[in-house]
């Protein structure tokens, strides 16, 4: 059975900011002649790799709300130039918006059980709401 990861998206204020950053990073890699794949570097290597890459996703917490996920394609451990072990969480570059789900701040990443993961967001009446209004409505439990 697949398991997921959840991580804070630090330095990003909106989902559009994250999309823009992903597009920019992939463009930079292409221009450098390097394989253009999206990954996130983290220091701790998940021990449940097989469960994660068999249908798991990385869920992004933006401004206190889970807002999107990206399917995990691979987990690649490596040693940095400083000799410290790290890993790349290789991700599908497409963001899948989820129903907003509040989360308190935490460090690093955490495992997320499938039954605790928010559902993918269906296109609905709130699609055109500004992010700050959606955040306020979600905080009130109305989304």
N, CA, C and O atoms as a GROMACS GRO file, in nm:
protein
  572
    1UNK      N    1   0.083  -0.118   0.000
    1UNK     CA    2   0.000   0.000   0.000
    1UNK      C    3   0.088   0.125   0.000
    1UNK      O    4   0.188   0.131   0.072
    2UNK      N    5   0.051   0.222  -0.080
    2UNK     CA    6   0.128   0.346  -0.092
    2UNK      C    7   0.116   0.429   0.035
    2UNK      O    8   0.014   0.425   0.105
    3UNK      N    9   0.220   0.504   0.063
    3UNK     CA   10   0.221   0.600   0.172
    3UNK      C   11   0.271   0.732   0.112
    3UNK      O   12   0.337   0.731   0.008
    4UNK      N   13   0.242   0.843   0.177
    4UNK     CA   14   0.277   0.973   0.124
    4UNK      C   15   0.372   1.045   0.220
    4UNK      O   16   0.394   1.000   0.332
    5UNK      N   17   0.427   1.157   0.172
    5UNK     CA   18   0.504   1.247   0.255
    5UNK      C   19   0.432   1.381   0.258
    5UNK      O   20   0.360   1.416   0.164
    6UNK      N   21   0.452   1.455   0.366
    6UNK     CA   22   0.400   1.591   0.377
    6UNK      C   23   0.517   1.680   0.415
    6UNK      O   24   0.601   1.642   0.497
    7UNK      N   25   0.522   1.799   0.355
    7UNK     CA   26   0.636   1.889   0.376
    7UNK      C   27   0.589   2.033   0.366
    7UNK      O   28   0.502   2.065   0.286
    8UNK      N   29   0.648   2.120   0.449
    8UNK     CA   30   0.621   2.263   0.437
    8UNK      C   31   0.688   2.317   0.312
    8UNK      O   32   0.802   2.279   0.281
    9UNK      N   33   0.620   2.404   0.242
    9UNK     CA   34   0.676   2.468   0.123
    9UNK      C   35   0.723   2.606   0.165
    9UNK      O   36   0.650   2.705   0.154
   10UNK      N   37   0.845   2.614   0.213
   10UNK     CA   38   0.901   2.736   0.270
   10UNK      C   39   0.936   2.836   0.159
   10UNK      O   40   0.990   2.798   0.055
   11UNK      N   41   0.905   2.962   0.183
   11UNK     CA   42   0.939   3.067   0.088
   11UNK      C   43   0.837   3.086  -0.022
   11UNK      O   44   0.859   3.165  -0.114
   12UNK      N   45   0.727   3.015  -0.014
   12UNK     CA   46   0.622   3.024  -0.115
   12UNK      C   47   0.495   3.074  -0.047
   12UNK      O   48   0.456   3.024   0.058
   13UNK      N   49   0.431   3.174  -0.109
   13UNK     CA   50   0.309   3.230  -0.051
   13UNK      C   51   0.182   3.173  -0.114
   13UNK      O   52   0.078   3.168  -0.049
   14UNK      N   53   0.191   3.131  -0.240
   14UNK     CA   54   0.073   3.081  -0.310
   14UNK      C   55   0.111   2.961  -0.396
   14UNK      O   56   0.228   2.935  -0.422
   15UNK      N   57   0.010   2.889  -0.438
   15UNK     CA   58   0.031   2.775  -0.527
   15UNK      C   59   0.090   2.823  -0.660
   15UNK      O   60   0.173   2.754  -0.719
   16UNK      N   61   0.048   2.940  -0.706
   16UNK     CA   62   0.104   2.996  -0.830
   16UNK      C   63   0.254   3.022  -0.816
   16UNK      O   64   0.329   3.003  -0.911
   17UNK      N   65   0.298   3.066  -0.697
   17UNK     CA   66   0.441   3.085  -0.672
   17UNK      C   67   0.516   2.954  -0.690
   17UNK      O   68   0.623   2.951  -0.752
   18UNK      N   69   0.461   2.846  -0.637
   18UNK     CA   70   0.526   2.715  -0.649
   18UNK      C   71   0.531   2.671  -0.795
   18UNK      O   72   0.633   2.622  -0.841
   19UNK      N   73   0.420   2.688  -0.868
   19UNK     CA   74   0.418   2.652  -1.010
   19UNK      C   75   0.524   2.731  -1.088
   19UNK      O   76   0.596   2.675  -1.170
   20UNK      N   77   0.533   2.860  -1.060
   20UNK     CA   78   0.631   2.945  -1.128
   20UNK      C   79   0.772   2.899  -1.097
   20UNK      O   80   0.856   2.893  -1.187
   21UNK      N   81   0.800   2.865  -0.970
   21UNK     CA   82   0.934   2.820  -0.932
   21UNK      C   83   0.968   2.689  -1.003
   21UNK      O   84   1.080   2.674  -1.052
   22UNK      N   85   0.875   2.595  -1.009
   22UNK     CA   86   0.899   2.467  -1.076
   22UNK      C   87   0.932   2.491  -1.223
   22UNK      O   88   1.029   2.435  -1.274
   23UNK      N   89   0.852   2.573  -1.291
   23UNK     CA   90   0.877   2.604  -1.432
   23UNK      C   91   1.013   2.669  -1.452
   23UNK      O   92   1.086   2.635  -1.545
   24UNK      N   93   1.048   2.763  -1.362
   24UNK     CA   94   1.176   2.832  -1.372
   24UNK      C   95   1.292   2.734  -1.355
   24UNK      O   96   1.388   2.736  -1.431
   25UNK      N   97   1.282   2.648  -1.254
   25UNK     CA   98   1.390   2.551  -1.226
   25UNK      C   99   1.408   2.454  -1.343
   25UNK      O  100   1.522   2.425  -1.382
   26UNK      N  101   1.298   2.404  -1.400
   26UNK     CA  102   1.309   2.312  -1.514
   26UNK      C  103   1.370   2.382  -1.635
   26UNK      O  104   1.448   2.321  -1.708
   27UNK      N  105   1.336   2.510  -1.656
   27UNK     CA  106   1.394   2.587  -1.766
   27UNK      C  107   1.544   2.603  -1.744
   27UNK      O  108   1.622   2.588  -1.839
   28UNK      N  109   1.586   2.633  -1.621
   28UNK     CA  110   1.728   2.648  -1.590
   28UNK      C  111   1.805   2.518  -1.618
   28UNK      O  112   1.914   2.522  -1.674
   29UNK      N  113   1.748   2.406  -1.581
   29UNK     CA  114   1.813   2.278  -1.604
   29UNK      C  115   1.826   2.248  -1.754
   29UNK      O  116   1.930   2.202  -1.800
   30UNK      N  117   1.720   2.276  -1.830
   30UNK     CA  118   1.725   2.254  -1.976
   30UNK      C  119   1.832   2.340  -2.039
   30UNK      O  120   1.909   2.294  -2.124
   31UNK      N  121   1.837   2.467  -1.999
   31UNK     CA  122   1.937   2.559  -2.055
   31UNK      C  123   2.079   2.518  -2.019
   31UNK      O  124   2.173   2.548  -2.093
   32UNK      N  125   2.095   2.451  -1.906
   32UNK     CA  126   2.227   2.404  -1.865
   32UNK      C  127   2.264   2.271  -1.932
   32UNK      O  128   2.374   2.220  -1.913
   33UNK      N  129   2.170   2.216  -2.009
   33UNK     CA  130   2.197   2.089  -2.077
   33UNK      C  131   2.188   1.968  -1.985
   33UNK      O  132   2.241   1.862  -2.017
   34UNK      N  133   2.122   1.985  -1.873
   34UNK     CA  134   2.107   1.878  -1.775
   34UNK      C  135   1.965   1.820  -1.788
   34UNK      O  136   1.873   1.890  -1.831
   35UNK      N  137   1.950   1.695  -1.752
   35UNK     CA  138   1.817   1.634  -1.755
   35UNK      C  139   1.722   1.717  -1.671
   35UNK      O  140   1.747   1.743  -1.553
   36UNK      N  141   1.613   1.759  -1.732
   36UNK     CA  142   1.516   1.847  -1.664
   36UNK      C  143   1.415   1.762  -1.588
   36UNK      O  144   1.310   1.726  -1.641
   37UNK      N  145   1.448   1.732  -1.464
   37UNK     CA  146   1.352   1.663  -1.378
   37UNK      C  147   1.341   1.742  -1.249
   37UNK      O  148   1.438   1.803  -1.203
   38UNK      N  149   1.222   1.741  -1.193
   38UNK     CA  150   1.203   1.816  -1.071
   38UNK      C  151   1.230   1.728  -0.951
   38UNK      O  152   1.185   1.614  -0.943
   39UNK      N  153   1.304   1.782  -0.857
   39UNK     CA  154   1.331   1.710  -0.734
   39UNK      C  155   1.340   1.809  -0.619
   39UNK      O  156   1.363   1.928  -0.638
   40UNK      N  157   1.320   1.757  -0.502
   40UNK     CA  158   1.336   1.835  -0.380
   40UNK      C  159   1.444   1.765  -0.298
   40UNK      O  160   1.438   1.644  -0.278
   41UNK      N  161   1.540   1.841  -0.249
   41UNK     CA  162   1.650   1.784  -0.171
   41UNK      C  163   1.614   1.791  -0.024
   41UNK      O  164   1.570   1.895   0.026
   42UNK      N  165   1.634   1.682   0.045
   42UNK     CA  166   1.610   1.675   0.189
   42UNK      C  167   1.723   1.597   0.255
   42UNK      O  168   1.786   1.512   0.192
   43UNK      N  169   1.747   1.626   0.381
   43UNK     CA  170   1.859   1.562   0.449
   43UNK      C  171   1.826   1.420   0.493
   43UNK      O  172   1.910   1.330   0.483
   44UNK      N  173   1.707   1.400   0.542
   44UNK     CA  174   1.670   1.267   0.590
   44UNK      C  175   1.616   1.181   0.475
   44UNK      O  176   1.533   1.226   0.397
   45UNK      N  177   1.665   1.059   0.467
   45UNK     CA  178   1.622   0.967   0.362
   45UNK      C  179   1.507   0.882   0.415
   45UNK      O  180   1.522   0.813   0.515
   46UNK      N  181   1.391   0.886   0.349
   46UNK     CA  182   1.279   0.803   0.395
   46UNK      C  183   1.315   0.655   0.390
   46UNK      O  184   1.372   0.608   0.292
   47UNK      N  185   1.282   0.584   0.493
   47UNK     CA  186   1.310   0.440   0.500
   47UNK      C  187   1.204   0.358   0.427
   47UNK      O  188   1.227   0.240   0.396
   48UNK      N  189   1.088   0.418   0.399
   48UNK     CA  190   0.978   0.345   0.336
   48UNK      C  191   0.973   0.377   0.186
   48UNK      O  192   0.866   0.404   0.131
   49UNK      N  193   1.088   0.373   0.122
   49UNK     CA  194   1.101   0.411  -0.019
   49UNK      C  195   1.005   0.334  -0.109
   49UNK      O  196   0.935   0.394  -0.191
   50UNK      N  197   1.001   0.203  -0.094
   50UNK     CA  198   0.916   0.122  -0.183
   50UNK      C  199   0.769   0.163  -0.174
   50UNK      O  200   0.701   0.171  -0.276
   51UNK      N  201   0.721   0.191  -0.053
   51UNK     CA  202   0.582   0.232  -0.036
   51UNK      C  203   0.557   0.370  -0.094
   51UNK      O  204   0.448   0.400  -0.143
   52UNK      N  205   0.659   0.455  -0.088
   52UNK     CA  206   0.644   0.592  -0.138
   52UNK      C  207   0.641   0.599  -0.290
   52UNK      O  208   0.560   0.673  -0.348
   53UNK      N  209   0.727   0.522  -0.356
   53UNK     CA  210   0.734   0.532  -0.503
   53UNK      C  211   0.630   0.443  -0.572
   53UNK      O  212   0.618   0.446  -0.694
   54UNK      N  213   0.555   0.367  -0.495
   54UNK     CA  214   0.448   0.285  -0.553
   54UNK      C  215   0.314   0.355  -0.536
   54UNK      O  216   0.220   0.298  -0.480
   55UNK      N  217   0.306   0.478  -0.584
   55UNK     CA  218   0.179   0.551  -0.581
   55UNK      C  219   0.172   0.661  -0.477
   55UNK      O  220   0.066   0.722  -0.459
   56UNK      N  221   0.282   0.688  -0.408
   56UNK     CA  222   0.283   0.794  -0.308
   56UNK      C  223   0.304   0.932  -0.370
   56UNK      O  224   0.348   0.944  -0.484
   57UNK      N  225   0.273   1.033  -0.293
   57UNK     CA  226   0.289   1.172  -0.336
   57UNK      C  227   0.354   1.252  -0.224
   57UNK      O  228   0.353   1.212  -0.108
   58UNK      N  229   0.410   1.366  -0.263
   58UNK     CA  230   0.458   1.465  -0.167
   58UNK      C  231   0.350   1.572  -0.159
   58UNK      O  232   0.319   1.637  -0.259
   59UNK      N  233   0.292   1.590  -0.040
   59UNK     CA  234   0.188   1.690  -0.018
   59UNK      C  235   0.254   1.817   0.035
   59UNK      O  236   0.331   1.813   0.131
   60UNK      N  237   0.224   1.930  -0.029
   60UNK     CA  238   0.284   2.058   0.006
   60UNK      C  239   0.192   2.138   0.098
   60UNK      O  240   0.075   2.158   0.067
   61UNK      N  241   0.248   2.185   0.210
   61UNK     CA  242   0.179   2.275   0.301
   61UNK      C  243   0.225   2.416   0.267
   61UNK      O  244   0.344   2.449   0.279
   62UNK      N  245   0.131   2.500   0.225
   62UNK     CA  246   0.160   2.639   0.189
   62UNK      C  247   0.077   2.728   0.280
   62UNK      O  248  -0.046   2.721   0.281
   63UNK      N  249   0.145   2.812   0.356
   63UNK     CA  250   0.078   2.905   0.448
   63UNK      C  251  -0.023   2.834   0.539
   63UNK      O  252  -0.136   2.880   0.555
   64UNK      N  253   0.019   2.722   0.597
   64UNK     CA  254  -0.062   2.653   0.696
   64UNK      C  255  -0.171   2.562   0.642
   64UNK      O  256  -0.251   2.508   0.719
   65UNK      N  257  -0.175   2.543   0.509
   65UNK     CA  258  -0.277   2.458   0.448
   65UNK      C  259  -0.212   2.363   0.348
   65UNK      O  260  -0.131   2.405   0.266
   66UNK      N  261  -0.247   2.233   0.355
   66UNK     CA  262  -0.209   2.145   0.244
   66UNK      C  263  -0.289   2.197   0.125
   66UNK      O  264  -0.411   2.211   0.132
   67UNK      N  265  -0.219   2.225   0.014
   67UNK     CA  266  -0.286   2.282  -0.102
   67UNK      C  267  -0.265   2.202  -0.229
   67UNK      O  268  -0.343   2.213  -0.324
   68UNK      N  269  -0.160   2.120  -0.232
   68UNK     CA  270  -0.130   2.047  -0.356
   68UNK      C  271  -0.043   1.926  -0.324
   68UNK      O  272   0.013   1.913  -0.215
   69UNK      N  273  -0.034   1.840  -0.424
   69UNK     CA  274   0.054   1.724  -0.412
   69UNK      C  275   0.126   1.703  -0.546
   69UNK      O  276   0.082   1.749  -0.651
   70UNK      N  277   0.236   1.631  -0.538
   70UNK     CA  278   0.310   1.588  -0.656
   70UNK      C  279   0.344   1.441  -0.639
   70UNK      O  280   0.400   1.402  -0.536
   71UNK      N  281   0.311   1.358  -0.738
   71UNK     CA  282   0.347   1.216  -0.730
   71UNK      C  283   0.498   1.199  -0.718
   71UNK      O  284   0.575   1.267  -0.786
   72UNK      N  285   0.539   1.108  -0.631
   72UNK     CA  286   0.681   1.074  -0.613
   72UNK      C  287   0.721   0.970  -0.717
   72UNK      O  288   0.656   0.867  -0.732
   73UNK      N  289   0.828   0.998  -0.790
   73UNK     CA  290   0.877   0.907  -0.892
   73UNK      C  291   0.994   0.823  -0.845
   73UNK      O  292   1.009   0.707  -0.885
   74UNK      N  293   1.078   0.882  -0.759
   74UNK     CA  294   1.197   0.810  -0.712
   74UNK      C  295   1.252   0.881  -0.589
   74UNK      O  296   1.220   0.997  -0.563
   75UNK      N  297   1.335   0.810  -0.516
   75UNK     CA  298   1.408   0.865  -0.402
   75UNK      C  299   1.553   0.826  -0.421
   75UNK      O  300   1.586   0.707  -0.423
   76UNK      N  301   1.640   0.925  -0.434
   76UNK     CA  302   1.782   0.900  -0.465
   76UNK      C  303   1.874   0.955  -0.357
   76UNK      O  304   1.900   1.075  -0.352
   77UNK      N  305   1.923   0.867  -0.269
   77UNK     CA  306   2.018   0.912  -0.168
   77UNK      C  307   2.152   0.950  -0.232
   77UNK      O  308   2.192   0.893  -0.334
   78UNK      N  309   2.221   1.047  -0.171
   78UNK     CA  310   2.354   1.087  -0.217
   78UNK      C  311   2.426   1.156  -0.102
   78UNK      O  312   2.365   1.192  -0.002
   79UNK      N  313   2.556   1.175  -0.118
   79UNK     CA  314   2.634   1.251  -0.021
   79UNK      C  315   2.668   1.384  -0.082
   79UNK      O  316   2.713   1.392  -0.196
   80UNK      N  317   2.644   1.491  -0.006
   80UNK     CA  318   2.676   1.625  -0.052
   80UNK      C  319   2.825   1.648  -0.052
   80UNK      O  320   2.903   1.566  -0.004
   81UNK      N  321   2.864   1.762  -0.106
   81UNK     CA  322   3.007   1.797  -0.109
   81UNK      C  323   3.065   1.808   0.032
   81UNK      O  324   3.186   1.793   0.051
   82UNK      N  325   2.978   1.833   0.128
   82UNK     CA  326   3.021   1.843   0.267
   82UNK      C  327   3.028   1.706   0.337
   82UNK      O  328   3.061   1.698   0.455
   83UNK      N  329   2.998   1.599   0.262
   83UNK     CA  330   3.003   1.464   0.316
   83UNK      C  331   2.879   1.422   0.392
   83UNK      O  332   2.873   1.311   0.446
   84UNK      N  333   2.779   1.509   0.398
   84UNK     CA  334   2.655   1.478   0.470
   84UNK      C  335   2.557   1.410   0.375
   84UNK      O  336   2.538   1.454   0.262
   85UNK      N  337   2.496   1.302   0.422
   85UNK     CA  338   2.399   1.230   0.341
   85UNK      C  339   2.270   1.309   0.324
   85UNK      O  340   2.220   1.371   0.417
   86UNK      N  341   2.219   1.304   0.203
   86UNK     CA  342   2.094   1.371   0.167
   86UNK      C  343   2.022   1.282   0.066
   86UNK      O  344   2.071   1.175   0.031
   87UNK      N  345   1.906   1.328   0.020
   87UNK     CA  346   1.841   1.257  -0.090
   87UNK      C  347   1.760   1.353  -0.174
   87UNK      O  348   1.716   1.459  -0.129
   88UNK      N  349   1.741   1.313  -0.298
   88UNK     CA  350   1.652   1.385  -0.388
   88UNK      C  351   1.519   1.310  -0.390
   88UNK      O  352   1.515   1.190  -0.417
   89UNK      N  353   1.412   1.382  -0.363
   89UNK     CA  354   1.277   1.330  -0.383
   89UNK      C  355   1.240   1.371  -0.524
   89UNK      O  356   1.208   1.487  -0.548
   90UNK      N  357   1.243   1.277  -0.617
   90UNK     CA  358   1.214   1.306  -0.758
   90UNK      C  359   1.063   1.309  -0.774
   90UNK      O  360   0.993   1.215  -0.737
   91UNK      N  361   1.014   1.419  -0.831
   91UNK     CA  362   0.871   1.445  -0.836
   91UNK      C  363   0.821   1.463  -0.978
   91UNK      O  364   0.893   1.512  -1.065
   92UNK      N  365   0.698   1.423  -1.000
   92UNK     CA  366   0.628   1.458  -1.123
   92UNK      C  367   0.614   1.610  -1.120
   92UNK      O  368   0.568   1.665  -1.020
   93UNK      N  369   0.654   1.682  -1.227
   93UNK     CA  370   0.653   1.829  -1.220
   93UNK      C  371   0.514   1.892  -1.221
   93UNK      O  372   0.503   2.014  -1.208
   94UNK      N  373   0.410   1.814  -1.236
   94UNK     CA  374   0.274   1.866  -1.238
   94UNK      C  375   0.218   1.870  -1.096
   94UNK      O  376   0.223   1.771  -1.024
   95UNK      N  377   0.164   1.985  -1.057
   95UNK     CA  378   0.100   1.999  -0.928
   95UNK      C  379  -0.047   1.958  -0.939
   95UNK      O  380  -0.117   1.999  -1.031
   96UNK      N  381  -0.091   1.878  -0.845
   96UNK     CA  382  -0.231   1.838  -0.839
   96UNK      C  383  -0.291   1.908  -0.718
   96UNK      O  384  -0.253   1.880  -0.604
   97UNK      N  385  -0.383   1.999  -0.742
   97UNK     CA  386  -0.444   2.073  -0.632
   97UNK      C  387  -0.530   1.979  -0.548
   97UNK      O  388  -0.597   1.890  -0.599
   98UNK      N  389  -0.524   2.001  -0.418
   98UNK     CA  390  -0.602   1.920  -0.324
   98UNK      C  391  -0.701   2.010  -0.250
   98UNK      O  392  -0.692   2.132  -0.255
   99UNK      N  393  -0.795   1.946  -0.183
   99UNK     CA  394  -0.878   2.021  -0.091
   99UNK      C  395  -0.786   2.076   0.017
   99UNK      O  396  -0.692   2.008   0.058
  100UNK      N  397  -0.811   2.194   0.061
  100UNK     CA  398  -0.724   2.253   0.162
  100UNK      C  399  -0.746   2.184   0.297
  100UNK      O  400  -0.859   2.154   0.336
  101UNK      N  401  -0.636   2.159   0.364
  101UNK     CA  402  -0.640   2.092   0.494
  101UNK      C  403  -0.538   2.160   0.585
  101UNK      O  404  -0.419   2.161   0.553
  102UNK      N  405  -0.580   2.217   0.698
  102UNK     CA  406  -0.487   2.291   0.784
  102UNK      C  407  -0.383   2.200   0.847
  102UNK      O  408  -0.411   2.086   0.884
  103UNK      N  409  -0.261   2.253   0.858
  103UNK     CA  410  -0.151   2.181   0.924
  103UNK      C  411  -0.066   2.281   1.000
  103UNK      O  412  -0.036   2.390   0.951
  104UNK      N  413  -0.027   2.244   1.119
  104UNK     CA  414   0.065   2.326   1.198
  104UNK      C  415   0.206   2.310   1.142
  104UNK      O  416   0.237   2.213   1.073
  105UNK      N  417   0.290   2.407   1.174
  105UNK     CA  418   0.429   2.403   1.128
  105UNK      C  419   0.504   2.286   1.192
  105UNK      O  420   0.477   2.248   1.305
  106UNK      N  421   0.597   2.230   1.117
  106UNK     CA  422   0.683   2.122   1.164
  106UNK      C  423   0.812   2.128   1.084
  106UNK      O  424   0.818   2.194   0.980
  107UNK      N  425   0.913   2.060   1.131
  107UNK     CA  426   1.041   2.058   1.060
  107UNK      C  427   1.053   1.932   0.976
  107UNK      O  428   1.000   1.827   1.012
  108UNK      N  429   1.123   1.943   0.865
  108UNK     CA  430   1.148   1.828   0.780
  108UNK      C  431   1.022   1.781   0.711
  108UNK      O  432   0.936   1.862   0.676
  109UNK      N  433   1.012   1.652   0.691
  109UNK     CA  434   0.894   1.592   0.630
  109UNK      C  435   0.836   1.491   0.728
  109UNK      O  436   0.902   1.451   0.824
  110UNK      N  437   0.714   1.451   0.701
  110UNK     CA  438   0.647   1.349   0.782
  110UNK      C  439   0.578   1.252   0.687
  110UNK      O  440   0.540   1.288   0.576
  111UNK      N  441   0.562   1.128   0.732
  111UNK     CA  442   0.480   1.034   0.656
  111UNK      C  443   0.334   1.075   0.670
  111UNK      O  444   0.294   1.130   0.773
  112UNK      N  445   0.256   1.049   0.568
  112UNK     CA  446   0.114   1.081   0.568
  112UNK      C  447   0.039   0.957   0.520
  112UNK      O  448   0.058   0.912   0.408
  113UNK      N  449  -0.046   0.904   0.606
  113UNK     CA  450  -0.125   0.787   0.570
  113UNK      C  451  -0.226   0.825   0.462
  113UNK      O  452  -0.278   0.936   0.462
  114UNK      N  453  -0.253   0.733   0.369
  114UNK     CA  454  -0.350   0.764   0.263
  114UNK      C  455  -0.486   0.810   0.317
  114UNK      O  456  -0.549   0.898   0.259
  115UNK      N  457  -0.530   0.751   0.426
  115UNK     CA  458  -0.660   0.789   0.480
  115UNK      C  459  -0.660   0.929   0.543
  115UNK      O  460  -0.767   0.987   0.565
  116UNK      N  461  -0.542   0.982   0.572
  116UNK     CA  462  -0.531   1.117   0.628
  116UNK      C  463  -0.503   1.224   0.523
  116UNK      O  464  -0.504   1.343   0.553
  117UNK      N  465  -0.477   1.181   0.401
  117UNK     CA  466  -0.444   1.275   0.293
  117UNK      C  467  -0.571   1.341   0.240
  117UNK      O  468  -0.673   1.275   0.223
  118UNK      N  469  -0.565   1.472   0.213
  118UNK     CA  470  -0.682   1.537   0.156
  118UNK      C  471  -0.707   1.488   0.013
  118UNK      O  472  -0.615   1.448  -0.058
  119UNK      N  473  -0.832   1.493  -0.027
  119UNK     CA  474  -0.869   1.451  -0.162
  119UNK      C  475  -0.823   1.554  -0.264
  119UNK      O  476  -0.805   1.672  -0.233
  120UNK      N  477  -0.806   1.507  -0.386
  120UNK     CA  478  -0.777   1.599  -0.495
  120UNK      C  479  -0.896   1.692  -0.511
  120UNK      O  480  -1.011   1.651  -0.495
  121UNK      N  481  -0.867   1.816  -0.541
  121UNK     CA  482  -0.973   1.917  -0.550
  121UNK      C  483  -1.047   1.904  -0.682
  121UNK      O  484  -0.987   1.902  -0.789
  122UNK      N  485  -1.176   1.896  -0.672
  122UNK     CA  486  -1.260   1.895  -0.791
  122UNK      C  487  -1.283   2.039  -0.833
  122UNK      O  488  -1.291   2.129  -0.749
  123UNK      N  489  -1.294   2.061  -0.963
  123UNK     CA  490  -1.326   2.195  -1.009
  123UNK      C  491  -1.464   2.232  -0.959
  123UNK      O  492  -1.560   2.158  -0.980
  124UNK      N  493  -1.473   2.345  -0.894
  124UNK     CA  494  -1.602   2.384  -0.837
  124UNK      C  495  -1.615   2.534  -0.828
  124UNK      O  496  -1.543   2.609  -0.894
  125UNK      N  497  -1.707   2.576  -0.746
  125UNK     CA  498  -1.738   2.718  -0.734
  125UNK      C  499  -1.623   2.801  -0.678
  125UNK      O  500  -1.616   2.921  -0.705
  126UNK      N  501  -1.533   2.739  -0.600
  126UNK     CA  502  -1.426   2.816  -0.538
  126UNK      C  503  -1.303   2.828  -0.628
  126UNK      O  504  -1.201   2.882  -0.584
  127UNK      N  505  -1.309   2.781  -0.751
  127UNK     CA  506  -1.192   2.781  -0.839
  127UNK      C  507  -1.140   2.921  -0.868
  127UNK      O  508  -1.020   2.939  -0.889
  128UNK      N  509  -1.228   3.020  -0.869
  128UNK     CA  510  -1.185   3.156  -0.903
  128UNK      C  511  -1.162   3.244  -0.781
  128UNK      O  512  -1.133   3.363  -0.796
  129UNK      N  513  -1.173   3.189  -0.661
  129UNK     CA  514  -1.152   3.269  -0.542
  129UNK      C  515  -1.004   3.301  -0.525
  129UNK      O  516  -0.920   3.215  -0.550
  130UNK      N  517  -0.971   3.422  -0.483
  130UNK     CA  518  -0.831   3.455  -0.454
  130UNK      C  519  -0.778   3.367  -0.341
  130UNK      O  520  -0.853   3.324  -0.254
  131UNK      N  521  -0.649   3.340  -0.344
  131UNK     CA  522  -0.587   3.250  -0.246
  131UNK      C  523  -0.609   3.297  -0.102
  131UNK      O  524  -0.635   3.214  -0.014
  132UNK      N  525  -0.600   3.428  -0.076
  132UNK     CA  526  -0.617   3.475   0.061
  132UNK      C  527  -0.760   3.453   0.111
  132UNK      O  528  -0.780   3.423   0.228
  133UNK      N  529  -0.859   3.467   0.022
  133UNK     CA  530  -0.998   3.440   0.060
  133UNK      C  531  -1.020   3.291   0.082
  133UNK      O  532  -1.088   3.252   0.177
  134UNK      N  533  -0.964   3.208  -0.005
  134UNK     CA  534  -0.974   3.063   0.013
  134UNK      C  535  -0.911   3.023   0.146
  134UNK      O  536  -0.965   2.938   0.218
  135UNK      N  537  -0.795   3.083   0.179
  135UNK     CA  538  -0.727   3.050   0.305
  135UNK      C  539  -0.816   3.086   0.424
  135UNK      O  540  -0.830   3.007   0.518
  136UNK      N  541  -0.876   3.205   0.420
  136UNK     CA  542  -0.963   3.246   0.531
  136UNK      C  543  -1.085   3.156   0.544
  136UNK      O  544  -1.123   3.119   0.655
  137UNK      N  545  -1.147   3.121   0.431
  137UNK     CA  546  -1.262   3.031   0.434
  137UNK      C  547  -1.223   2.892   0.485
  137UNK      O  548  -1.298   2.828   0.558
  138UNK      N  549  -1.104   2.846   0.444
  138UNK     CA  550  -1.057   2.716   0.492
  138UNK      C  551  -1.029   2.719   0.641
  138UNK      O  552  -1.060   2.624   0.712
  139UNK      N  553  -0.971   2.829   0.690
  139UNK     CA  554  -0.945   2.843   0.834
  139UNK      C  555  -1.075   2.840   0.915
  139UNK      O  556  -1.077   2.795   1.030
  140UNK      N  557  -1.182   2.888   0.854
  140UNK     CA  558  -1.313   2.888   0.920
  140UNK      C  559  -1.386   2.755   0.904
  140UNK      O  560  -1.495   2.735   0.959
  141UNK      N  561  -1.326   2.664   0.827
  141UNK     CA  562  -1.387   2.533   0.803
  141UNK      C  563  -1.498   2.536   0.699
  141UNK      O  564  -1.583   2.447   0.696
  142UNK      N  565  -1.496   2.636   0.614
  142UNK     CA  566  -1.601   2.650   0.513
  142UNK      C  567  -1.561   2.596   0.377
  142UNK      O  568  -1.645   2.590   0.287
  143UNK      N  569  -1.438   2.557   0.361
  143UNK     CA  570  -1.393   2.492   0.235
  143UNK      C  571  -1.344   2.354   0.265
  143UNK      O  572  -1.302   2.282   0.175
   0.00000   0.00000   0.00000
